């Protein structure tokens, strides 16, 4: 019955509600002491991924690696990724923060980009890391969209997951994409919606410039929410008939019961992005592998504690779970 009975997260006094807990870490957190080494990974279809490695020094060799997947329109430079990478390094693990196609400061080559159900690229990154021969323990971590990809990867075909993958931890995950896409469109969430759409619209314009005649930008500025954007762009660019078909295929909630490695899912109850269907209590209650923790506070990819440049609860909790002999 891996329903975590009690969460120990308590926000500092100045992070007094879910919106503040979401916005303050995103805008003002700094994590200066992480140094990445970038690798360009060429893909079989002619595209590429940019991988950002943070390895321990040679005098501290490790056989453990953590692969971190960022959120929608994020990249490896985001404070929540850098904070997790720093915590993982401090725990004695190499870290690999990968940037999705079109993320990481560089537009990808193909018409397709990334989407929340695309587990193939994660599998390629994982197998590329294992091919170095350095790691016999691998841990998967994901935030928001990256958490959805991670959960789907672990659950859709457990037999495909390499035996080196030992555990996973994900945070603020929209396990029901259709409900989440509607939820974030509520009036009180427009500040987030406008920010996402601004980034997504620019990517469509950049893609149209890169591939003349292949991307229709008519009506782009009129799109006001995720269902509209996904129906016009995400779905057809990635082989889906509609946004609904994409949401149905990509939602990780469908695949949770198939997970066969201990996996921690932490979703805050005051997360402004997540509706009730993104708290899969019944699945966790009946799975020996899915550990669901639902703190009352935390916001979306928040979980701040103390100083802005200090360690966050999500980082402490992930390391605790991943390195425990018996996760709980």
N, C-alpha and C positions, 0 to 999 in steps of 0.2 A: 504493500500500500504506500507507494512513494509520493504521498501528499505531504509536503513539509509542513508540519503542524504550526510552526512559529517561525517568523522571520525576524532577524535581529537588526534590520535596517531602521535607523532613526535619522532623519535629515536634520541638519543644523537649523537654528531658529530662523535664519534669513531665507531659507528655502521653504516657504510656508504653504505652497500648494503645488499641484501637478504641473501647471504651466511654468511657474518659476523654476521648479525642479528640472524641467525640460530645457528651458531657454538659457538659463545662466551657465550651465556647463558647456553648452554648445557655443556660446558667444565669447565667454571670458576665461575658460579654462586654458592653461598652457602646460605643456609637457615637454620641456626643452631637452631633457637628457635622454633622447633616443636618436641613434644614428643609423639610418638605413643604408643598405647597399642594394641598388636596383639591378634587377636582371630582366632582360627581355626574353619572354618565352614565346617562341613561334608555335602556332597551332596548326593542326593538320589541314584545316580548311583555308589556310592562307592568312588568317588573322593573327593577332598577338595579344598577350597579356603582359602587363608590367607587374613584377613581383618585388616587394620590398622586404628584404631580409634584415633581421636584427639578431646576429649570432653572438654567442658568448666568446670571450677571448680564448685564444688557443691554449692558454694554461688552465682553462676551466672547460675541458671537453664534456659534451653531453650526448647521450643517445636519445634525448627527448626533444620533440618539436611540437609547437602549437601553431596551428594555421588559423588566422583570424579573418573573418569575412565582414566587411563593412555594411552600412545601411544604404538605403535608397539615395542615389546621387551623392554618396560619400566617396571616400577614398582612404588610403592608408595614412594620410596626413592628419586626419581628424583627431581631435583630442581624445575622444573615447577609445579610438584604436591605439594611439600612441600610449595612453595610460595603461591599457591592457598589455601591450607589448612590454612596457617597462616592468610591470608586475610579473609577467611570465619570465623575463630574463632574470629578475631578482630571485625567482623560485628555481633557477637552474635549468631553464629551458631555452632553446633557440626559438625564435618566433618568425613566422612568415605571414606578413600582411599583404594579401593580393588585391590588386585593383581590377574591377570588372572591365569588360570591354566598354570603351568610351569614357572610362573613369581614370583617375590618376594623372590628369593634366594632358591627355593626348587622345584625340579621336581615333577610334579603331577604323580598320580599312573597309569592312564589309557593310552592307545595308543593315544587317542585323546588329543589335547592340547587346544588352543583357536584359534578363527579366527574372522575376522572383521565383520561377520554377525551374530555372536552368541549372541543373546539377552536373552537367557534363563538364563544364569548365572547372568546377571544384574538383571533380574526379581527376582531371588532367593535372591540375596543380598538385594534388595529393600524390599522385603516382610519380610525377616529376621529382618531388622532394624525396620520396622513398628511393628513387633510382640513384640518388647520391650515395646510398649505402651507409649513411651516417646514423640513421634513426631506426630504432626498434620500438619506440613508443611515440605515438602521434595523438594529439588532442585537437579537437575541432571547436572553435568558438565563433559565435556570430551575434551580430546586433541587428535587430529589426529585420529589414529585408534579408540581410545575411544570415540571420537566425532562421528565417523561413527556408532559405536554400539549404542550410545545414541540416535542419530537421527532416526536410523532404529527402535529402540525399541519404541520410541514415535509415529512413523508414521505407522508401519505395522499393528497395531491393537489397535487403540486408546481406545477401550472399555476395554482392558486388563490393561491399565495404572491406578493404584490406584488414587483415587480422592485426596489423600494427596500430589501428585506431582503437584506443582503449576507452576513452570517455569524451564527453562533449559538454559544453555549457553555452547557453544562449540567453539573450536578454531582450525584453521588449519586443516580442515577436507577434506579428499579425498572422496568426495561424488560420484565420478565416479571411481571405483577401477580399471577397465581395462585401462582407459586412464591414470590414475595416475601411474599404474605399468609400463607403457611404458615411461612415462614422466621422472620418477626418474632414468630410465636406460640410459638417455642421457649422453654423455661423460663428460659434465660439472658437473654431479651429481655422478660421480663414487666414490667419497670419502664417500658419504652416503650409496651407494649401498654396497660397500665393508664392511662397518661397520655392516650393517644389516645382510648381508649374513654370516659374521663371527659368529655373535651371533646365528643365525638360524641353521647354520651347527653344532655348538657345541651342541645345544639342540637335534638335530637329533642323534648325536653320543651318548649323554647321554641317550636318549630314547632307542636306540638300546641296550645299556648296561643294562638298567633296564628291558627290555622286549626282551630277546634273541629270535631270529628267527622271530620277528614280524616287524622289520624295516630293509629295504634294504638300505644299505649305499653305494652300488656300484654306482659310478658316482656322488656322492655328491659333491666332490671337483670341478667337471667340471661345476656346475651350476653357471651362471653368472648374473642372473637377477630374478626378482620376478615371471614373467610368467613361467620360467623354474622350479623354486623352488615350486611354488604353484601347478603346474601341476603334479610334481612328489610326493609331500608330502602333502601340505595343503589340496588340493582337495580330494584325496583318503582317507586320515586319518579322514576326517570329512563328508564323504558320498556324495561327488560330483564327477561327471563323468570327469570333466576337470577343469582347471583354469578358462576358460571362463564361465562355468556353475557356479562356485563359485563366480566370480566377478558379474555376472548377479544377483544372489540371494542376495549377501551381500551389494551391493552398496546402500547407504542410499538415494541417489538422487531419487530413484524409489519411496520412501516412504514419501517424504517431504510434499506432499499435504495432507497426512493423519494426520498430527500433529494437536493436538487440545489443546495444552498448549503453552503459549507464550515462544518462543525459539529464542535465539540470536545465530547467526552463524557469526563468524568473520574469514574471510580468507583474508590474505594479498595478494595484487596483485603481489608482488615480491617474493612470496613463491616458492622456487625452486622445491618443490614437486608437485605443483598443476597446471594442465593444465586448459585451459579456461572452460572446461565442469564442473569444480568444483566450479563455481561461479553461482549458480542457481538463476539468477536475475528474470527470468520470473516467477518461482514458488513463490518467495518472493513478487513480485509485485501483485500476485493474491491471496495471503494467508493473512488472518488477524493474523496469529500465527507465521510465520517464518520471523524473523527480520534479514536481511542480511546486514552486514557491511563489506566493502571491502577497508580498508586503503591501500594507495599506498605502505607503508612500513610495516615491521614487520617480514619478513622471515617466517620460519616454527617453530611454537611453540616458537617464540621469544618475540617480543614486550617489549624489555628491556627499562628501563628508569633509568638514573642516576646511583647510586651506584650498584655494582653487587649484594649486599645482600639486596637491597631495594625492594620496591613494584613495580610490573610491571603493564603495561597498561592492560594486559589481566585480572589481578586480580582486579584492580580498576573497570574496565568495567563490569566484571561479577557481582561483588557485587552491583554496581549501578543498573544494569538491574534486578537482582534477587530481590532486596529489594524495587524497585520502586513500588508505588501504580499503576501507569499506565506505563508499560514498553515502552521504545522508544529508 
